[in-house]
């Protein structure tokens, strides 16, 4: 599950467990979620997974870097650019373009 692996990208010290955030969000009113001490972004990730708009802040530049990168949601242009960069890397490494292959459905 891609959403659950987001928490594995970087483990910020003193972070809250994702399950605890999920339970807290179940009892909180819907709407904007503000996390003024966002740390590694666990609360922001869980807020996004629950469909809420989120805002995170932190005094630590490391925390802001981690939270920003853990909550980044690429748009279609980003995905196309990343795909092209990956293809270019394969060409540089192997000397030929990657052959298209269908993704497995299961």
C-alpha positions in Angstrom: 0.0 0.0 0.0 1.6 3.2 -1.2 0.0 5.4 1.4 1.3 3.4 4.3 4.8 3.3 2.9 5.0 7.1 3.0 5.8 6.9 6.7 8.8 4.7 5.9 10.6 7.3 3.8 12.0 9.2 6.8 11.4 8.5 10.5 11.5 11.9 12.3 12.6 11.6 16.0 9.7 11.9 18.5 7.1 11.3 15.8 3.6 10.1 16.6 2.4 6.7 15.4 0.2 6.9 12.3 -2.5 4.8 13.9 -2.8 7.3 16.8 -3.3 10.1 14.3 -5.9 8.1 12.4 -7.8 7.5 15.7 -7.6 11.2 16.6 -8.8 12.3 13.2 -11.9 10.0 13.6 -13.1 12.1 16.6 -12.0 15.6 15.3 -14.4 17.7 13.2 -13.9 17.7 9.5 -12.1 20.6 7.9 -8.6 22.1 7.7 -6.0 20.4 9.7 -3.3 22.6 11.1 -0.2 21.0 12.6 2.1 23.7 14.0 4.8 21.2 15.0 4.6 19.0 11.9 8.0 17.2 12.4 8.3 14.5 9.8 4.8 15.0 8.5 2.9 12.0 10.0 -0.2 14.0 10.9 -0.1 15.8 7.5 0.1 12.4 5.7 -2.8 11.0 7.7 -4.8 14.2 7.2 -4.3 14.0 3.4 -5.2 10.3 3.4 -8.5 11.2 5.2 -9.3 13.8 2.5 -8.6 16.9 4.6 -6.7 20.0 3.5 -3.6 20.3 5.7 -1.1 23.0 6.7 2.1 22.2 8.6 4.7 24.4 10.2 7.8 23.8 12.2 10.8 25.7 13.5 13.1 23.0 12.3 14.3 23.2 8.6 14.9 19.5 8.7 11.3 18.9 9.8 10.0 21.2 7.0 12.1 19.4 4.4 10.9 16.0 5.6 7.2 17.0 5.8 7.3 18.7 2.4 8.8 15.7 0.7 6.6 13.2 2.4 3.4 15.0 1.5 4.3 15.9 -2.1 1.6 14.8 -4.5 2.9 14.8 -8.1 0.6 16.1 -10.8 0.5 14.7 -14.3 3.2 17.0 -15.6 5.5 16.0 -12.7 4.9 12.3 -13.4 5.6 12.8 -17.1 8.8 14.7 -16.3 9.9 12.0 -13.9 9.2 9.3 -16.4 11.2 11.1 -19.1 14.1 11.6 -16.7 14.0 7.8 -15.8 14.0 6.9 -19.5 17.0 9.2 -20.1 18.8 7.6 -17.2 18.2 4.1 -18.6 19.5 5.3 -22.0 22.6 6.7 -20.4 23.2 3.5 -18.4 22.3 0.9 -21.0 22.8 2.7 -24.3 19.2 2.0 -25.5 15.7 3.2 -24.6 13.6 1.1 -22.3 11.2 -1.3 -24.0 7.6 -0.7 -23.0 6.1 -3.5 -21.1 2.6 -3.7 -19.7 2.3 -3.4 -15.9 1.0 -6.5 -14.2 -2.7 -6.2 -13.2 -2.5 -8.3 -10.0 
